[in-house]
Amino acid sequence: MTEITQSRTTPRYIANLDETWGAALALLLFAVLTRMRDFGNPVAHVDEQYYLLVGDRILHGARLYIDLWDRKPPGLFLLFAGFRLLPGDGFLAYQLVGTACAAATGWLIWLAARRMALAPPAGLAAGAAYILWLPLLSGGSGQSPVFYNLAMTAAAVLTLELPRLAERRAVGLIVASGAVACLLAGIAIQIKYTPLVEGAFFGLAHLWYLRRARANLLVIAVAALAWMALGVLPTALVVLHFWASDTTTFDAFWFANFTSITLRRGYPAAKIVGRLAGIGGQLLPLIACAVFAWVRGPRREGLTLTRIWLAFAFVAFAMIGAFFDHYALPLVAPLCIAAAPAFAMRRRAIAAVFAIGAGLFVFHALTNDPSEGDGIRRMARVMAAVDGRECPYVFAGDSSLYHLSGGCVPTAYAFPSSLAYEAERGAIGIDEASEVARILARRPPAIVTLDEPFSPWNEATQAQMRRALARDYRPVLSIPREERHEILYVRRDLPVPPSK
């Protein structure tokens, strides 16, 4: 059996400065190597391009949830608005920040492993596994967990220190740790609401160890209230901001954030089973190592806390129910920490996991062509040439076309699935068919759609689109998009510039 711990000449959970910087630089280099293929790609993922569009238009005066609608909390769009303040068109900016966040989260995983007295190679393998597995679950660019996982993993590292703090009866340090952990969770909640579940675990764990440290009941009660207040503070400030606005603005915010998700239609059972099978298959190497470590590994409180964190993260993953692959991204960090003892006990586990991970990475690289982004940029140039002062319409396809072409957006529901797909029918607060009819009545100069949908069509809106395209438009450009084709139609009375 390979030695799990480092030499006794150094305190078991303290890493020297050279080791710390070496791990950080190695993980940053690995993050760049695994993610650089998508640097600058405007179609890395359908979600991210919409976040960037909304962030950009907020900077130009658009009102969130009224002029542009989505279910995500305001913090996510403010984050992407911040990316637009950096040089360039925004795509490379958010992808570089995402790379830094992925590397920093990997380093925190390394730190967690070192503080559980695992040997340096095991911690480095766990951190690198996190970075490698993000792209396998559509997290290779700028999905929201790429950013908020950093905050949640930092909170977890604080939580893993609790057994030592309780042993020292360091009540003040536990109170401070709980305050920071809950505030980090509160910030993450303003990027996506599901970290609420993980944040609850961090708060409960701090309460448990505060009691273990022999704190009196008054201190425990005051600490619990303070931690809860810090956890809800970012969201409370957002709610107060919208409440202080006019009634229409507040109602739009409340519906988008807290009501509309309950109206969303479910996906067919076969599709859900397929998604779960795909996610489970991709995570299987890490799951196997985590189970092996549970059965054969050391019995340490830090590992127990990690496994409970993983259970809470799984509850957050399951509660939405759609089971897209990127919904599993918050599982990767606790899984990698839970798997780290297996990397220490069996060095060949590292080779096996990374051989499988590399194979999956290559498979994804072969099936996802970043050059499709070049086609989207070409399509955007054609759109810009025909738009004039009128608004084009992306019925189904890439919302980045609005951003790249500089065109105005003809609807608040610019995320294409909102009006085009059956899953959103009746869930966005308006009649979708009436909204599409309104858009078409204004005769957009250009319309973009797909030859095959990514999800079942909303038949009412698709029928309107089919009739309008046949009557008033002609196809001028078709580009490949994920085994389908994205097609640009131009109104028949407009000249068509050559695509370059």
C-alpha positions in Angstrom: 0.0 0.0 0.0 1.3 3.4 -0.9 2.1 5.8 2.0 -0.9 8.1 2.5 0.7 10.8 4.6 3.8 12.9 4.2 6.9 12.9 6.3 6.6 13.4 10.1 9.2 16.1 9.9 6.6 18.6 8.8 3.2 19.2 10.5 0.9 16.9 8.7 -1.4 19.4 7.0 1.0 22.3 6.4 2.5 22.6 2.9 5.6 24.6 2.3 5.6 27.7 0.1 7.4 26.0 -2.8 5.0 23.1 -2.7 2.0 25.5 -2.6 3.2 27.6 -5.5 4.2 24.6 -7.5 0.8 23.0 -7.2 -0.9 26.3 -8.1 1.1 26.8 -11.2 0.8 23.2 -12.3 -3.0 23.3 -12.0 -3.2 26.7 -13.8 -1.1 25.3 -16.7 -3.3 22.2 -16.8 -6.5 24.3 -16.8 -5.2 26.4 -19.7 -4.2 23.3 -21.7 -7.6 21.6 -21.2 -9.7 24.7 -21.9 -7.7 26.7 -24.6 -9.4 24.9 -27.4 -12.6 27.0 -26.8 -10.9 30.3 -26.1 -12.8 33.0 -28.1 -15.5 30.5 -29.2 -18.8 32.3 -29.3 -20.9 29.1 -29.2 -19.1 27.2 -26.5 -22.4 26.6 -24.8 -25.9 28.0 -25.4 -26.3 29.3 -21.8 -23.1 31.2 -21.6 -23.7 33.2 -24.8 -27.1 34.3 -23.5 -25.6 35.4 -20.1 -23.0 37.5 -22.1 -25.8 39.0 -24.3 -27.8 40.0 -21.2 -24.7 41.3 -19.4 -23.8 43.4 -22.4 -27.3 44.8 -22.9 -27.6 45.7 -19.1 -24.6 47.9 -19.6 -26.5 49.6 -22.4 -29.6 50.2 -20.3 -31.7 47.0 -20.7 -33.8 46.1 -17.7 -33.3 42.6 -16.4 -36.5 40.4 -16.5 -38.4 43.1 -18.4 -36.3 43.9 -21.5 -34.5 40.5 -21.3 -35.9 37.6 -19.4 -34.4 34.6 -17.7 -34.8 32.6 -14.5 -31.2 33.0 -13.2 -30.5 35.4 -10.3 -29.2 38.9 -11.0 -25.7 38.2 -9.7 -25.0 35.9 -12.7 -25.8 38.7 -15.2 -23.9 41.3 -13.3 -20.9 38.9 -13.3 -21.1 38.7 -17.1 -21.7 42.5 -17.4 -18.4 42.8 -15.6 -16.7 40.6 -18.2 -17.9 43.1 -20.9 -15.8 45.8 -19.2 -12.7 43.8 -20.1 -11.1 44.2 -23.6 -12.6 42.3 -26.5 -16.1 41.1 -27.3 -16.5 39.3 -24.0 -16.2 35.7 -25.0 -12.4 35.3 -24.4 -12.7 37.5 -21.2 -15.2 35.2 -19.5 -13.4 32.1 -20.7 -10.1 33.3 -19.2 -11.8 34.2 -15.9 -13.4 30.7 -16.0 -10.0 29.1 -16.5 -8.6 31.0 -13.5 -11.6 29.9 -11.4 -11.3 26.3 -12.4 -7.5 26.4 -11.6 -8.2 28.1 -8.2 -10.9 25.5 -7.3 -8.5 22.7 -8.3 -5.9 24.3 -5.9 -8.4 24.4 -3.1 -9.1 20.7 -3.6 -5.4 20.1 -3.4 -5.3 22.1 -0.2 -8.2 20.1 1.3 -6.4 16.9 0.5 -3.1 18.2 2.1 -5.0 19.3 5.2 -6.4 15.7 5.5 -2.7 14.6 5.5 -2.8 13.0 2.1 0.4 12.8 0.1 1.1 15.7 -2.4 0.6 13.5 -5.5 -2.8 12.5 -4.3 -3.9 16.1 -3.7 -2.5 17.2 -7.1 -4.3 14.4 -8.8 -7.6 15.3 -7.1 -7.2 19.0 -8.2 -6.3 18.0 -11.7 -9.2 15.6 -11.9 -11.6 18.4 -11.1 -10.2 20.5 -13.9 -10.3 17.6 -16.4 -13.8 16.6 -15.6 -15.4 20.1 -16.0 -15.2 20.0 -19.9 -16.7 16.5 -19.8 -19.9 18.0 -18.3 -20.1 21.1 -20.5 -18.1 23.1 -18.0 -15.1 23.8 -20.2 -15.9 27.5 -20.8 -18.1 29.6 -18.5 -21.1 27.7 -17.1 -22.2 29.2 -13.8 -20.8 26.4 -11.5 -17.4 27.1 -13.0 -17.5 30.4 -11.1 -19.6 29.6 -8.0 -17.8 26.2 -7.3 -14.8 28.3 -6.3 -16.8 30.0 -3.5 -18.4 26.7 -2.4 -15.1 24.8 -2.3 -13.5 27.6 -0.3 -16.4 27.2 2.2 -15.8 23.5 2.2 -12.1 23.9 3.0 -13.1 26.1 6.0 -15.6 23.4 7.0 -13.0 20.6 6.8 -10.9 22.5 9.4 -13.7 22.3 12.0 -12.6 19.1 13.7 -9.2 20.6 14.6 -10.8 23.9 15.7 -13.3 22.0 17.9 -10.5 20.0 19.4 -8.8 23.2 20.4 -12.1 24.7 21.6 -11.5 27.6 19.3 -15.0 29.0 19.6 -14.1 32.4 18.1 -12.4 30.9 15.1 -15.4 28.6 14.4 -17.7 31.6 14.6 -15.6 33.5 12.1 -15.2 30.5 9.8 -19.0 30.0 9.8 -19.5 33.7 8.9 -17.1 33.5 6.0 -18.5 30.1 4.8 -22.1 31.3 4.9 -21.3 34.6 3.2 -19.5 32.7 0.4 -22.6 30.5 0.0 -24.8 33.6 -0.1 -22.7 35.0 -2.9 -22.9 31.7 -4.8 -26.7 31.7 -4.4 -26.8 35.0 -6.4 -25.1 33.2 -9.3 -27.5 30.2 -9.1 -30.0 29.3 -6.4 -29.1 25.6 -5.9 -26.0 26.3 -3.7 -28.6 27.1 -1.0 -28.6 23.4 -0.2 -24.8 23.1 0.1 -24.8 26.4 2.1 -27.2 24.8 4.6 -24.8 21.9 5.1 -21.9 24.3 5.8 -24.0 26.2 8.4 -25.2 23.0 10.1 -21.6 21.6 10.2 -20.4 24.8 11.9 -23.2 24.6 14.4 -22.3 21.0 15.2 -18.6 21.7 15.8 -19.4 24.9 17.7 -21.3 22.7 20.1 -18.4 20.2 20.1 -16.1 23.1 21.1 -18.2 23.6 24.2 -19.7 26.9 23.2 -22.6 28.0 25.4 -26.2 28.0 24.0 -26.3 31.8 23.7 -23.2 31.9 21.5 -24.6 29.1 19.4 -28.0 30.8 18.9 -26.4 34.2 18.1 -23.9 32.5 15.7 -26.7 30.6 13.9 -28.7 33.8 13.4 -25.7 35.7 12.2 -24.7 33.0 9.8 -28.2 32.7 8.4 -28.3 36.5 8.0 -25.0 36.4 6.1 -26.2 33.6 3.9 -29.4 35.4 2.8 -27.8 38.9 2.7 -26.9 39.0 -1.0 -30.3 37.7 -2.0 -32.1 40.0 0.5 -30.3 43.0 -1.0 -31.4 42.0 -4.4 -35.0 41.5 -3.4 -35.0 44.9 -1.6 -33.6 46.5 -4.7 -36.4 45.2 -6.9 -39.0 45.8 -4.2 -37.9 49.5 -4.1 -38.6 49.7 -7.9 -42.0 49.9 -9.4 -44.5 47.1 -9.0 -44.1 45.9 -12.6 -40.3 45.5 -12.1 -40.7 43.6 -8.8 -43.4 41.3 -10.1 -41.3 40.5 -13.2 -38.3 39.7 -10.9 -40.3 37.6 -8.6 -42.0 35.6 -11.3 -38.8 34.9 -13.2 -36.8 33.9 -10.1 -39.3 32.0 -7.9 -42.5 31.2 -9.8 -41.7 30.2 -13.4 -39.6 27.2 -12.5 -42.6 25.5 -11.0 -44.5 25.9 -14.3 -41.8 24.3 -16.5 -42.9 21.1 -18.2 -41.0 17.9 -17.6 -39.0 16.1 -20.1 -39.9 12.6 -21.3 -38.8 9.8 -19.0 -36.6 8.2 -21.6 -34.7 11.5 -22.1 -34.2 11.9 -18.3 -32.9 8.3 -18.0 -30.5 8.9 -20.9 -29.2 12.1 -19.3 -28.7 10.4 -16.0 -26.9 7.5 -17.6 -24.6 9.8 -19.5 -23.8 11.8 -16.3 -23.3 8.6 -14.3 -21.0 7.1 -16.9 -18.8 10.2 -17.1 -18.5 10.4 -13.3 -18.1 6.7 -12.8 -14.2 6.7 -12.4 -14.4 9.3 -9.7 -17.4 7.6 -8.1 -15.5 4.3 -8.0 -12.5 5.9 -6.4 -14.7 7.6 -3.8 -16.4 4.4 -2.9 -13.1 2.5 -2.7 -11.8 5.3 -0.3 -14.9 5.0 1.8 -14.6 1.2 2.1 -10.8 0.9 2.4 -9.5 4.3 3.2 -8.7 6.1 6.4 -11.4 7.0 8.9 -11.1 10.8 9.2 -13.7 13.4 10.1 -12.7 15.5 7.1 -13.5 12.8 4.7 -16.8 12.2 6.5 -17.7 15.9 6.1 -16.7 15.7 2.4 -19.1 12.8 1.9 -21.9 14.6 3.6 -21.2 17.7 1.5 -21.4 15.4 -1.6 -24.8 14.1 -0.4 -26.1 17.7 -0.1 -24.7 18.6 -3.5 -26.5 15.6 -5.0 -29.8 16.8 -3.4 -29.2 20.2 -5.1 -28.5 18.4 -8.4 -31.7 16.4 -8.2 -34.1 19.1 -7.1 -34.5 20.8 -10.5 -35.2 17.5 -12.3 -34.0 18.4 -15.8 -30.6 16.6 -15.4 -28.7 18.4 -18.1 -25.0 17.4 -17.8 -23.8 20.8 -16.5 -26.2 20.5 -13.6 -23.8 17.8 -12.3 -20.8 20.2 -12.2 -21.3 21.0 -8.5 -20.8 17.3 -7.7 -17.2 17.2 -9.2 -15.4 19.1 -6.4 -16.7 17.0 -3.5 -16.2 13.8 -5.6 -12.6 14.6 -6.3 -11.9 15.3 -2.6 -13.7 12.1 -1.7 -11.6 10.2 -4.3 -8.3 11.6 -3.1 -7.5 8.8 -0.5 -7.8 6.3 -3.3 -5.2 8.2 -5.3 -3.0 8.0 -2.2 -3.5 4.3 -1.5 -3.3 3.1 -5.1 -1.1 5.2 -7.3 -2.3 3.1 -10.3 -5.7 4.6 -9.6 -4.4 7.9 -10.7 -3.2 6.4 -14.0 -6.5 4.6 -14.6 -8.6 7.7 -13.8 -6.6 10.0 -16.0 -6.4 7.5 -18.8 -10.3 7.2 -18.8 -10.6 11.0 -18.4 -8.2 11.6 -21.3 -10.2 9.2 -23.5 -13.5 11.0 -22.6 -11.8 14.4 -23.2 -10.6 13.3 -26.7 -14.1 11.9 -27.5 -15.7 15.2 -26.6 -13.1 17.1 -28.5 -13.9 15.1 -31.6 -17.6 15.5 -31.3 -17.6 19.3 -30.5 -16.0 21.4 -33.2 -15.0 24.9 -32.0 -14.7 25.9 -35.6 -18.5 26.1 -35.7 -18.0 29.4 -33.9 -16.4 30.7 -37.1 -19.6 29.9 -39.0 -21.6 31.8 -36.4 -19.4 34.9 -36.8 -19.8 34.7 -40.6 -23.6 34.5 -40.1 -23.5 37.5 -37.8 -21.7 39.5 -40.4 -24.5 38.7 -42.9 -27.1 39.6 -40.4 -25.5 42.9 -39.6 -25.4 43.8 -43.3 -29.1 43.3 -43.8 -30.5 44.4 -40.4 -30.4 48.2 -40.9 -32.4 49.6 -38.0 -34.7 46.6 -37.8 -34.4 43.7 -35.4 -33.4 40.3 -36.6 -34.9 37.3 -34.8 -33.2 34.1 -33.6 -36.1 31.7 -33.2 -33.8 28.7 -32.6 -30.1 28.7 -32.5 -27.4 30.9 -31.0 -28.3 34.1 -29.1 -24.7 35.2 -29.5 -25.8 36.2 -33.0 -27.5 39.3 -31.5 -24.3 40.2 -29.7 -21.9 39.6 -32.6 -24.1 41.4 -35.2 -24.9 44.3 -32.9 -28.6 43.9 -33.8 -31.4 44.9 -31.5 -33.4 42.2 -29.8 -37.1 41.9 -30.8 -38.3 40.2 -27.7 -37.6 39.9 -24.0 -37.6 36.1 -24.5 -34.4 36.0 -26.5 -33.2 32.7 -25.1 -34.3 30.6 -28.0 -35.9 27.8 -26.1 -38.3 30.2 -24.4 -40.5 30.5 -27.4 -39.3 27.6 -29.6 -39.5 24.5 -27.4 -42.3 22.6 -25.8 -40.6 22.4 -22.3 -41.2 26.1 -21.8 -44.8 26.3 -23.1 -46.9 28.0 -20.4 -43.9 28.6 -18.1 -42.6 32.0 -19.0 -45.6 34.1 -18.1 -46.9 34.9 -21.6 -48.7 33.2 -24.5 -45.7 32.1 -26.7 -47.8 31.9 -29.9 -49.0 35.5 -29.4 -45.4 36.7 -28.8 -44.1 35.0 -31.9 -47.0 36.4 -33.9 -46.1 39.9 -32.7 -42.4 39.5 -33.7 -43.3 38.2 -37.1 -45.8 41.0 -37.7 -42.9 43.4 -37.5 -41.3 41.5 -40.4 -37.7 40.9 -39.1 -35.1 41.4 -41.8 -33.5 38.1 -40.9 -34.6 35.0 -39.1 -32.4 32.2 -37.8 -33.7 28.7 -37.0 -32.5 25.1 -36.9 -33.4 22.3 -39.3 -33.8 19.9 -36.4 -34.5 21.1 -32.8 -32.5 20.2 -29.7 -35.7 19.5 -27.9 -39.3 19.0 -29.1 -40.7 22.1 -30.8 -43.5 24.2 -29.4 -45.8 23.2 -32.3 -47.9 26.4 -32.2 -44.9 28.7 -32.5 -43.1 26.4 -35.0 -46.1 26.3 -37.2 -46.2 30.1 -37.4 -42.5 30.2 -38.1 -42.8 27.6 -40.9 -45.5 29.6 -42.6 -43.7 32.9 -42.4 -40.4 31.5 -43.7 -42.2 29.8 -46.7 -44.1 33.0 -47.5 -41.7 35.9 -46.9 -38.1 34.6 -46.6 -35.4 32.7 -48.4 -32.5 30.8 -46.9 -29.1 32.4 -47.6 -26.7 30.6 -45.3 -26.5 27.3 -43.5 -23.8 26.3 -41.1 -23.3 23.0 -39.2 -24.2 23.1 -35.5 -23.9 19.9 -33.4 -25.1 17.4 -36.0 -27.8 19.9 -37.2 -27.8 23.0 -39.3 -28.4 26.5 -38.3 -30.0 28.4 -41.1 -30.2 32.1 -41.8 -33.2 33.4 -43.7 -33.4 36.9 -45.2 -36.6 38.7 -46.1 -37.3 38.4 -49.9 -37.4 42.1 -50.5 -33.9 42.7 -49.2 -30.6 42.2 -51.1 -28.3 39.5 -49.8 -24.7 40.4 -49.3 -22.1 37.8 -49.9 -21.0 35.8 -46.9 -17.2 36.0 -46.1 
